[in-house]
Amino acid sequence: MAKGILYCMTTVVPGLVKIGKCGEDKFESRMYNLERNGYSNVVGLKRHFAIEVGNYDEKETLLDDIFGKSRVPNTELFALDIDLVVQLLSSFDGKQIYPDPRNESKEEVFKKATRERVVKANWEKIPDGIYHLSEIKKGFGAVEATMRVEDGLFVVEKGSICAPVKGGWMPEVRKNAIIEDNILQEDIECNSPSTAGWIPLGAANNGWVIWKNDDGESIDIYRNKDEEE
């Protein structure tokens, strides 16, 4: 029974993932090459989950059969929710290679992916349209921003007034945002309302609360609407 590693990676393109396989002793070199050089003109690849399994050729064929309709032709790229891929891979019998199982077990990875899919299902309840953020940030002043929800993406619009980040960690999307004189110079695509909130606020936030519709209601109303009905 031939053993090998099945893996999935995120890319710089939201909703586009790479699924692949490699020999037991090739994982680190394969990840190093893909993370440095990209794949099929797509860059920003980052390892997300990997598992060593038996009959890995057959299991890769199974993945192709399941996800084939989402494949970018002639590549190992798929238009998929990464957490759906992780749910399937982590359900296989085998030895988890990444992330380190000493830090996060296969069962914990599966549960986390399942929770993330529930969260994303809630995001899909937010109607396409324009939403607003208006806050007074201590030591800075007025923060004003507009977010456009469009096809599952949360786009912070150019011209939003952004507060500076006061040290510490920040998501890559905020780190790479072009902000001059506290004004956002380009539209920024984000994968969640809270990540979108990082752009103008420069700090951790609850995206369900800070973004509001034209009636001044927090977008949390869309998450709770089904429960009320």
KENUVEX-180280 format. One line per field, with one value per residue (C-alpha): z, y, x; residue number from 1. Coordinates in Angstrom, 2 decimals. Layout:
up <- (Z,...)
north <- (Y,...)
east <- (X,...)
num <- (NUM,...)
//
This chain:
up <- (0.00,-1.27,1.26,0.39,1.45,0.36,1.01,0.44,0.24,0.18,-2.49,-2.81,-4.69,-2.27,-2.79,-4.92,-3.35,-4.47,-3.78,-4.44,-3.46,-2.93,-1.60,2.11,1.91,-0.51,1.53,2.90,-0.42,-2.27,0.16,0.00,-3.79,-4.01,-1.26,-2.87,-6.55,-6.77,-9.09,-12.56,-12.40,-8.96,-6.03,-2.27,-1.69,1.95,3.36,5.20,5.87,4.99,5.86,5.13,3.87,2.31,-1.36,-1.83,-5.64,-5.34,-2.71,-4.91,-7.71,-5.29,-4.53,-8.25,-8.72,-5.83,-6.66,-10.42,-11.37,-9.35,-10.98,-13.00,-16.28,-16.60,-13.09,-9.47,-8.53,-7.39,-6.70,-3.29,0.35,1.97,5.08,3.02,1.68,5.20,6.48,3.86,4.18,7.99,7.89,6.15,8.20,8.37,10.08,10.17,8.82,8.95,11.18,13.85,15.65,18.92,18.65,16.96,16.58,13.50,15.43,16.46,12.87,11.68,14.34,13.55,9.82,10.60,12.77,10.07,7.50,9.81,10.16,6.39,5.91,8.10,6.01,2.96,4.58,4.30,1.20,-1.51,-1.06,0.70,4.45,6.64,9.61,11.66,14.94,17.03,17.81,20.90,20.07,16.39,15.78,13.28,11.37,8.37,5.98,3.36,2.68,-0.43,-0.17,-3.54,-4.50,-1.07,-0.76,1.63,-0.17,1.81,-0.60,-1.63,0.24,3.63,6.58,8.46,11.93,12.34,13.84,17.23,17.12,17.51,15.07,12.10,9.21,5.93,4.17,6.49,6.39,2.59,2.28,0.66,3.07,2.65,5.09,6.71,3.45,1.78,-1.77,-3.31,-2.83,-0.57,-0.81,2.52,3.40,6.45,7.98,10.88,8.56,6.64,9.94,10.41,7.40,8.85,12.58,12.64,15.46,16.26,16.08,15.83,12.19,12.87,15.07,13.52,9.95,9.53,6.74,5.48,8.30,10.94,11.83,12.49,9.95,12.83,12.03,8.93,10.95,13.38,10.87,10.20,13.94,14.39,11.51)
north <- (0.00,3.10,5.90,9.57,13.00,14.84,18.58,21.73,25.32,28.74,31.29,35.04,34.74,34.44,31.18,29.60,26.67,24.19,20.48,18.16,15.12,14.29,11.52,11.11,12.70,15.50,17.56,20.25,20.81,20.91,23.48,25.56,25.69,26.50,29.13,30.85,30.52,30.14,27.80,28.26,32.07,32.20,33.46,33.75,30.01,28.95,25.44,24.84,21.12,17.93,14.28,11.10,8.34,4.90,4.46,8.17,7.99,6.54,9.11,11.95,10.53,10.53,14.22,14.96,13.15,15.05,18.48,18.11,20.64,23.29,22.68,25.35,23.49,21.83,22.79,21.58,24.75,24.62,27.27,25.90,26.77,25.71,24.55,22.11,20.59,20.39,18.68,15.96,15.50,15.42,12.73,10.31,7.73,8.77,10.76,14.52,16.26,19.90,21.65,20.02,17.58,18.40,21.87,21.00,17.45,16.10,16.08,19.72,20.67,19.01,20.75,24.12,23.71,22.79,25.90,28.09,26.78,27.70,31.22,31.56,30.37,33.30,35.71,34.56,35.86,39.46,40.95,42.48,46.24,49.14,49.28,51.96,52.35,55.54,55.71,58.15,56.54,57.83,59.66,59.90,61.21,60.26,57.01,56.82,53.88,52.24,48.51,46.96,43.38,41.73,38.04,36.88,39.44,42.37,45.33,48.38,51.26,53.76,57.08,55.53,57.38,55.02,55.22,54.13,50.77,51.14,48.36,44.65,42.12,43.08,41.02,41.04,42.85,45.87,45.66,45.86,48.50,51.75,54.51,58.09,60.89,58.39,57.98,54.57,54.87,51.76,49.31,46.41,42.95,41.12,37.68,38.66,41.68,41.74,41.69,44.54,46.40,46.18,48.46,51.63,50.86,49.49,47.14,43.94,44.37,42.62,43.05,41.99,45.07,47.83,47.67,49.06,49.28,52.48,52.24,52.25,48.57,46.39,43.60,41.17,41.42,39.26,36.53,36.38,36.84,33.13,32.41,35.11,33.77)
east <- (0.00,1.83,1.99,2.16,1.04,-2.08,-2.06,-4.06,-2.85,-4.44,-3.46,-3.44,-6.75,-9.70,-11.59,-8.83,-6.96,-4.34,-4.76,-1.85,0.17,3.83,6.05,6.66,10.11,9.19,6.73,9.04,10.83,7.49,6.06,9.24,9.12,5.39,5.47,8.46,7.63,3.85,2.02,0.51,0.94,-0.73,1.35,0.95,0.55,0.61,0.40,-2.86,-3.29,-1.42,-1.93,0.02,-2.28,-2.12,-3.13,-2.59,-2.87,-6.36,-7.35,-6.14,-8.29,-11.22,-10.59,-10.50,-13.82,-15.46,-14.09,-13.62,-16.30,-14.45,-11.06,-9.28,-8.58,-5.18,-4.08,-4.26,-6.15,-9.77,-12.41,-13.36,-13.83,-10.55,-12.40,-14.47,-11.24,-9.79,-12.94,-12.55,-8.78,-8.85,-11.54,-9.12,-7.27,-3.65,-0.92,-1.36,1.75,0.65,-0.21,1.94,-0.41,1.34,-0.20,-3.50,-4.79,-6.58,-9.85,-9.34,-8.53,-11.75,-13.85,-12.26,-12.95,-16.54,-16.99,-15.44,-17.91,-20.80,-19.36,-18.99,-22.56,-23.62,-21.55,-23.48,-26.67,-25.43,-27.10,-24.93,-24.85,-23.16,-22.46,-20.95,-18.63,-18.48,-16.56,-14.56,-11.22,-9.45,-6.24,-7.16,-10.66,-13.34,-13.03,-15.37,-15.46,-17.64,-17.75,-19.23,-20.48,-20.26,-20.29,-19.12,-16.34,-16.17,-14.59,-13.47,-13.76,-11.13,-11.43,-12.21,-10.62,-8.32,-6.78,-3.14,-2.21,-0.55,2.04,1.47,0.03,-2.09,-3.52,-1.61,-4.44,-4.05,-0.26,-0.30,-3.04,-1.94,-2.97,-1.75,-2.62,-5.02,-6.97,-7.28,-5.96,-7.53,-10.38,-9.34,-10.92,-11.33,-12.67,-14.73,-16.47,-13.99,-10.99,-12.64,-12.95,-9.19,-8.65,-10.23,-9.95,-6.41,-7.38,-9.27,-13.03,-16.39,-17.35,-20.94,-21.39,-19.30,-20.67,-24.17,-26.72,-28.37,-30.93,-28.18,-28.67,-25.63,-25.21,-25.72,-29.44,-28.88,-27.16,-30.09,-32.89,-33.45,-33.68,-36.33,-38.37)
num <- (1,2,3,4,5,6,7,8,9,10,11,12,13,14,15,16,17,18,19,20,21,22,23,24,25,26,27,28,29,30,31,32,33,34,35,36,37,38,39,40,41,42,43,44,45,46,47,48,49,50,51,52,53,54,55,56,57,58,59,60,61,62,63,64,65,66,67,68,69,70,71,72,73,74,75,76,77,78,79,80,81,82,83,84,85,86,87,88,89,90,91,92,93,94,95,96,97,98,99,100,101,102,103,104,105,106,107,108,109,110,111,112,113,114,115,116,117,118,119,120,121,122,123,124,125,126,127,128,129,130,131,132,133,134,135,136,137,138,139,140,141,142,143,144,145,146,147,148,149,150,151,152,153,154,155,156,157,158,159,160,161,162,163,164,165,166,167,168,169,170,171,172,173,174,175,176,177,178,179,180,181,182,183,184,185,186,187,188,189,190,191,192,193,194,195,196,197,198,199,200,201,202,203,204,205,206,207,208,209,210,211,212,213,214,215,216,217,218,219,220,221,222,223,224,225,226,227,228,229)
//
